[in-house]
Every structure is written in structure tokens, then in C-alpha cells.
């Protein structure tokens, strides 16, 4: 699996700042990075496979909440494939 890093879920531009509600719902429902269809899959340990069955209203409520938390400037490194790959 390699190494993955926790996403910045704050409303800062280095986190969810540029995301739309639609992007967030797509990310959870489809497991696509940044909620964009032609992007890579979201990496473990994000449990999107368990969350994708949640009602859209619940996912939208989480997004609305995340937009209210303090904004933190934190650029997250890209995931790293396993050694030797």
C-alpha cells in the first residue's frame, strides 16, 4: 500500500477551501481524490467504502461542519508507493 498521509480537512486553501459540496459528496460516494471522476482513488486509511452508503444529507452536513472549523495552512505530501515499485 505504501505510505499515505491524512488530508487537511480544514477550510484552508491547502485543505477543503476550494472544494464544492458536490466534490466532497463525490469523493465520499465514489472514492475519487478531490471528488473528481478522472482522479486517482482515495488512499487508505480513509474509510470511504464504509461512508459511501451514508445519505447525501449526512455527507453534506459533515462538509458544512468542516467549513466551520479553524482554517489551517498544511500542505499534505502526496502518497508514496511501496518501496521497489
Secondary structure, DSSP 8 states (H G I E B T S, - for coil): --B------SSSTTTTTT--HHHHHHHHHH-BGGG-TTS-B--TT--HHHHTTS-HHHHHHHHHHHTTS----------B--TT-
